[in-house]
Amino acid sequence: MTATANASVKGPASYFPSIEKKYGRPIAEWKDLIRSSPLTKHMELVGWLKTEHGLGHGHANALVAHTLAEDSGR
């Protein structure tokens, strides 16, 4: 992995710039979609993003992991 302007960003959030660029939606919109889904389990949500929204596994996993971690801290 090469160093980028986001080199200080670690974990799932490090995927966010490429997710926004590739799929054309802001991260907040993806998080809202995840939170509005009736699904609650990590891998169910990952599968849903892949099948319903065409995300790759890594991108879907990063979005779900980050969103669920944020929500568990509330």
C-alpha positions as CSV (number, residue, x, y, z in Angstrom):
1,M,0.0,0.0,0.0
2,T,1.4,3.4,-0.9
3,A,1.4,6.4,1.3
4,T,-1.4,8.9,0.6
5,A,-2.7,12.1,2.0
6,N,-4.7,9.9,4.3
7,A,-1.8,7.9,5.6
8,S,-2.8,8.7,9.2
9,V,-6.3,7.2,8.6
10,K,-6.2,3.5,9.6
11,G,-8.6,0.6,9.5
12,P,-11.9,0.7,7.6
13,A,-12.0,4.5,7.1
14,S,-8.8,4.2,5.0
15,Y,-11.1,2.8,2.3
16,F,-13.5,5.7,2.3
17,P,-11.9,7.9,-0.4
18,S,-11.8,5.1,-2.9
19,I,-15.4,4.0,-2.0
20,E,-16.7,7.5,-2.7
21,K,-14.7,7.8,-5.9
22,K,-15.7,4.3,-7.2
23,Y,-19.4,4.3,-6.3
24,G,-20.2,8.1,-6.4
25,R,-21.9,8.3,-3.0
26,P,-20.7,10.0,0.1
27,I,-19.8,7.8,3.1
28,A,-22.6,9.4,5.1
29,E,-25.1,8.1,2.5
30,W,-23.7,4.6,2.7
31,K,-23.9,4.7,6.5
32,D,-27.5,5.8,6.4
33,L,-28.3,2.9,4.1
34,I,-26.7,0.5,6.4
35,R,-28.5,1.9,9.4
36,S,-31.9,1.9,7.6
37,S,-31.5,-1.8,6.6
38,P,-33.5,-4.3,8.6
39,L,-30.4,-6.5,8.7
40,T,-28.2,-6.3,11.8
41,K,-25.5,-8.9,11.4
42,H,-22.1,-7.9,10.0
43,M,-21.9,-10.5,7.2
44,E,-25.6,-10.1,6.3
45,L,-25.1,-6.4,5.8
46,V,-21.9,-7.0,3.8
47,G,-23.7,-9.5,1.5
48,W,-26.6,-7.0,1.1
49,L,-24.3,-4.2,0.0
50,K,-22.6,-6.5,-2.4
51,T,-25.7,-7.9,-4.0
52,E,-28.1,-4.9,-3.9
53,H,-25.6,-2.1,-4.4
54,G,-22.7,-3.8,-6.3
55,L,-19.9,-3.1,-3.8
56,G,-16.8,-5.2,-3.6
57,H,-16.3,-7.3,-0.5
58,G,-13.5,-5.2,1.0
59,H,-15.5,-1.9,0.5
60,A,-18.7,-3.4,1.9
61,N,-16.8,-4.9,4.8
62,A,-15.1,-1.6,5.6
63,L,-18.4,0.4,5.6
64,V,-20.2,-2.2,7.8
65,A,-17.3,-2.5,10.2
66,H,-17.0,1.3,10.6
67,T,-20.7,1.9,10.9
68,L,-21.4,-0.9,13.4
69,A,-18.3,0.2,15.5
70,E,-19.6,3.8,15.6
71,D,-23.1,2.6,16.6
72,S,-21.8,0.4,19.4
73,G,-20.1,3.4,20.9
74,R,-23.4,5.4,21.2
